[in-house]
Structure formats: structure tokens, C-alpha cells
Amino acid sequence: MAPSHALRCCKRALNWIPVLFINLVVGWSYYAYVVELCVYTIPNNPERISYLVLFHIFFTMFIWSYWKTIWSKPESPSKAFCLPRAEKELFEREERAETQQEILKKVAKNLPVYTRTAGGAVRYCDHCQVIKPDRCHHCSTCEMCVLKMDHHCPWVNNCVGFSNYKYFVLFLTYAALYCVVICATVIQYFLKFWTKVLPDTHAKFHVLFLFFVAALFFVSVLSLLGYHLWLVGKNRTTIEAFRAPVFANGPDKNGFSLGFKRNAAEVFGDQGKYWMFPVSSNLGDGHSFVTRLVHIDPERANGILQQNGKSLADGKPDPCVHGNNIQHTADDSKENIEGGQKDSVKVENEQ
């Protein structure tokens, strides 16, 4: 028991190594830019002050969003998704998988759960002992189910999901901009040191290496940022991009896509003034989601998104009450719309 606990503690400590590495690189970049470049290399005060102001704006936003991503605790399913005591006892006593599924289906009827496993079964986590909400997955590293899980990121030592996905995208955005600012302002002194226009000083190594590191990180971060912006536009998680969620009518990678504007609003919120700041503004409660199979007019869809979000009077949805109070009833018929096919699904308010 003790060795197992010790190994777990060692593993948790080792998981912080990538975070420590990033912070050391960022700390060194701050020293190299502020001290070696601005203090010792730049000859005039107007240029020095303008560079310092610009640098610190993007540095602050980068660090703010990075640490918000790290310290935002992943949200797990509410108690509403746990089996009631009687059903749980039956489930644990039952050995046949078919009967266990009947128990889960009975409980899931009262929950906003519309996705299934590839075999059509209700998604249930044996570790956490909860029925998984749509888009929820179990993280073996965090040892918990995470709402709208995207992936576990070693560079932040945290799960990226419903609670911090906006912060993660902003972290990538400001990391790329931070590198751009460094490269754009350092390049003239990089060339002067490289061509020996400036004499060799202790700042030369820092300036040269700073440009190379910033350019390298920019290329790697930009590709990851582009991928996640594409996911935001499609309203997919990384998991859903590789394995399509399964609905009653089969797998559908675009099952949660509501159009670019509403897809972006789910992550960043419906008020543009909050989009570029790492503050909570995303819509929804993480337990239920409007899907594209809900065939309703845009005004009603916006109303559902607003009702499901944090723009209510109290500003905080009840974790045990699902804001998306809609019932999806599949209709096998399809309508021809502008030469294409579109599923028609009835939407009824629960009484």
C-alpha cells in the first residue's frame, strides 16, 4: 500500500517537469529581453520604453492565460449522473452485461444523454461510477471523468476540457503573439550581432538565442493553435475529431456543430468584450449540449444556448439542473434542403 502511494506521489511530481521547463524558458526569455536587450543593447530611451510596454502587455496576457489553464480544476459530472442507491445495488449485484445495460438505460431516460458507445450502449464509467454526460470522458492521468474533455496536456499538467478550454486556446494565442513580438523587435539586433555590426558582449548570446527560441516556439505553437481554432469552428474536441460521437442514428463528427458563430460562442461566450481575456464566459453547464440534429430556427437555437449558458439572472447554473431542457426525438425522415440532405428532429420542452 505504501509503495503504491509513494509511486503515485512520484508520478505526480514528475508530471510537473514539462510545466517547470516551460516556466524556466519563459523566465529566461523575460531576462534576456528586458535586461540583455532593452537595458544593455538598445541605445535610446524612446525605443527601449516602447519595446518594454509592448512586451509586457503580451507577456502579462500570456502568463495570465497559461496559469488559468493550469489551475482551473477540471469539472466532473454532477451527482445527478450517479446511479440512485437502489439501481446501484442492482447494478453491482448483476453479472450479466445485458441486464446492467437495462438498468443504465432506465436511469439515462431522465438525463440529457444522447450519445452512446460504438455498440449502442449507455456510456458508464466504472472508475467514477457515473453515467457519462455527452462529450465527457475519463482521464486516467487525472483519475476522474472530465466534462467535455479535449485532451490531457502535459505542458499544463492538467486536463483541457469544459472548465478551461477557452483559457487553453487563449494560452496558445498569446504564446504565438508573445513569440511574434520578440522576433519582430529582436531581429534588427540579431542581424547586427550576427554581422558583427555590434561588438561582442555578454548580451550577444542571449539576443541570438532568444530569436532562435522564439521562432522555433512560434512555428510549433502556431500549428497547434490553428488546429484548435479549426476544432472551435467545427465544435469538436480532439477526441471527437479522431472518434466521432455516436448518436441514435449512428456516428456523426458534426453532431454538435451549430454553425461557426454559435460554435465559437459555446467556447468564448456571446459577449465579444470577454473573448480575449482569460475569464469565464463560455456557454453551457458542461452536462448537456444542443446538437445540429435539433431542427429549429436560429432565434430559438440562440435562446436555448442563452438559457443553457451563464447569462441568467444569477449568473451561475445549478450543477444538478441541466440548462438544456430539451428532449431530442429522432425522426427517420429526411428533408431535401438546397439539394442536400438534412436530418429533421423534433424538439419538445420537458414538462
N, C-alpha and C positions, 0 to 999 in steps of 0.2 A: 504493500500500500504506500509506504513512504517513498520507495524508489520511483514508483509511478508518479507520485505527486512532485518529486524532485525533477523528473524528466519533463513534466508538463511545465513547471516553472522555468526550466532552462529553455524549452522551446519558445515560450512566450517572450523571454528575454532576447533570444536570437532573432525573433520576428521584428525587433526594433532596429536591427542593424541597417536595413535599407533606409529607414527614416533618419537614422543618425548620419548616414552617408550623405543624404540629400541636404541635411541641415549644415553639415560641415562644408559642403561645396558652396551653398548659398552664403554661409558666414564668410568664407574666404573671398567669394565674389564681391561681397559688400566691402571688405577691407581693401581689396585690390582696386575697386572703382573709386571709393571715397578717398582713401588715403594715398595710394600709389599713383592713381591717375589724376584725380582732382586737386589734391594738395601738392604733390611733388612734381607733376608733369605739366599740367595746364598752366600757361604763363599769365593769363589775365583773369581778373575777377568776374567780369560780366559772363564770360563763357563758363567759368567754374560754377558760378551760382546757378545759372540756367540749367546746366547739366545736373547739379545736385538736386534741384527742385524736381525736374522731370524724373530722375532716377528714383527718388524717394516716393513719388506718387505710385509708380508701378511696383516698387518693392513692397510698399505697405499693402496694396491690394493683393499681391501675390502671396505674401505671408499670411494675411488675414484669411483668404480663401483656403490656403493649404492647411492651416491649423483648424479651421472649421471642419474640413473634410476628415481630419484625423480624429478630432474629439467629439464629433457628432455620433452619439451612440446609435447603432442600427436598431430600427424598430421591429419588434416581433409581433406576431398575431395576438389579438386581444383574447380575453377569456371566453368570449362568445364562440370562438372556434375550437374550444376544448369540448370533448365529449361529456355530456351530463353523467352524473355518477352511475345511474342505472345502466345506461348504454355502455359506459366504460367497463363496468364489471362484466357485462355480457360479452363485450369485445375481447377482453383479456381471457375469459374462460373458453371462448370459442376457438377451435383449432382449424376449422375449415375456412379457407380464404373466401369462398363464395358467400358464406353466412356473415363473415366480417364485413364484406362489401355491402351487404344489405343493411347492416347497422349503420355504416357510414353514409349510405345514400339517404337513409331515413333522417339522419341528423342534418345532412347537407341541404335538404329541401328548404330548411329555414334559414339558410345562409346565402349570401350573394356570391356563390361559387359556380362558375360556368365552364371552367377548364377541367380537363381530365388527363389521365396518363395516356400513353400511346395505346394502351389496351382498353381504354374507356373506363378505367376505374377511378373512383374518387381519390384525389391526391391526399395522402395521410403521412405524417412524419412520425415514425416510431420512436425517434430520439426525443422529440419535444412533445409527443402525444397530442398533436393538434391536427385538425383538418386544415390543409394549406389553402390560404386565400389565393385568388388568381394572381399570378406573377410572383408568388412567394416561393422561396427555395431554402433548403437547409445548407448552411455553410459549415463545413467540417472544421475549418480553422477557428471560427468564432464560436463553434459549438452551439448554434442557435438557428432558428428559422428567421429569415430576413425578408421584410416586406419589399416587394418589387426589387428583388435582388438583381444587380447588374453583374458584379463580379467581386472577388476579394482582391484588393490591390495591395501588394507587398510594400509599395512605396509610401503608402499612408498607414500601413498596418491596420487596415480597417475594411469592413465590407462596404462597398458602394451600392447604395440602394435608395429606397424612397426617402429616407431622412436626410441624405447628404448628396444625392446625385447632382443637384444644382451646384453645390459647392465644388464638387469634383470637376464639373465642366468649366466652372469659373477658374478653378485652380490651373487647369490646362491652358485656358485662355490667357490668364495673366502671366503664367510661366513663359508662354510664347512671346507675349508682348515685352516682358522683362528682358528676354534674350535679344529681342529686336532693338530695344533701346540701348542695350550695352553694345551690340555690334555696330549700330548706326553712329554712336558717339565715340567709340573707341577706334574705329577703323583708320581715321586720319593719323592718329598717334601710333597705331600698329604699323602703318606703312612707313612712317618716319623712323621708327626704331628698326624696322626690317631693312630699310635702305640706308641706314646709318646717318640719316639727316640729324637725328638727335643722338647725343653721346650715350655710351653705355653707362647706365646707372642701375641701382637696385630695383628701380621701377620697371626696367625693360622686360624682365622675365614675367612679372605679374601682368603687364599690359598685353604682351604677346599671348601668353597662356589664357588670359581672360577672353580674348577674342575667339580663340580656337574652341574653348569650352562652351561659350555662349552659342557659337554657330552650330556646334555638334548637338547641344541640347535642343536648340530651336528646330532642327530637322527632325529629331526623334519625337519631340512633343507635338510638332505641327501635324504629323501623320496621325498620331493618336487623337488629337483634338478634332481633326477632320472626320475621323471615323465616328466619334461620339456625337458630333453635330449632325452627321447623317442619321445616326440612331435616334436623336431627338426629333428630327424631321419626320421619321418613319414611325415614331412612338414605339420603339423596340428596345429591349435590353440586350446586352451582349449575349446572354443565354438564349433569348428568343431569336436572335439573328442566326445562331447555329442550330437551334432546335425549335421549330415552330410550335407555339402553344396549340393544344388540341381542344377544339370546341365540339359541340354536339354534332356538327356537320363535317368534322374532320380537322386536320391541321391547317392553320392559316397564319402565316407570318405577319400579315397586315391586319390581324383581327382587332387590334387596339388602336389602329390608325384612324383619326377623325379629321384629317386634313392638316396641313402644315401649321396653320395659326393655332388651332386648338391643341395640336400635339406639343407645340412649344409652350403653350400656356400651362399644360399639365406640369411641366418641369419648372418653368420660370415664373408662372403666375400670370394673372390677367392685367396687372398694372406695370407698365413698362418702366416706371421710375425705380422699381426694385430689381430689375433684371440684372444689372451689372454689379450689384452688391451682394456679398455672401450672407444674406439674411433670409430667413424662411419666408417664402412666398409661393411655393408650389401648391397646386390644387389637389384636393382629394384627401382621403384619410389613409390611403395605402392598402385598404382592405377590399375595395371594390372599384371597378373601372367601367366607364362607358366604352362600348365597342362599336366598331364600324357597322356591325350587323344590326345595330339599332337604327331602323329606317325611320327617322323623324326629321322635321325641318330644322335648319340651323339655329333659329331662335330658341326652339325648345331644347336643343342639344346644349346651347350655351347656358340655358337656365339650369339644366341638370349639372353641368360642370361647376357652375357657381354654387349651387346647393351642396355639391359634394366637396367644395373647397373650404377655404378658411376665411371667406368674406362674409360669413354670417355675423349676426349681431354680437355674439360672444367672442367670435374670432377663434374659438377652439372647438373642433368637433369632438363629441363624446366617443372615446375609443371603443365603446361597446355598442354604439349605434352607427349603422352604416349609412352614410350620407347619400349613397347612390340607391335610393329607394325605388328601384325599378325591377320589373320582372321580365326576363327575356323569354319569349315563347317562339320557338323556331317555326318557320313556315317554309315548307319544302318547295313552294312555288318560287319562281324567279321572274324578274321583270327585265325586259329589254330597255335599256336606257342608253340612248345615243349610240346604238349599235353594239353596246357591251352588255354584260350580264351583271346584275346586282342582286344580292340576296335581300329578301324582304322579311323583316322580323317585326312582330307586333310588340308594342311596349305598353305595359299597363302599370299604373300605380298600385302599390300594395296597399291594401286596406288595413 
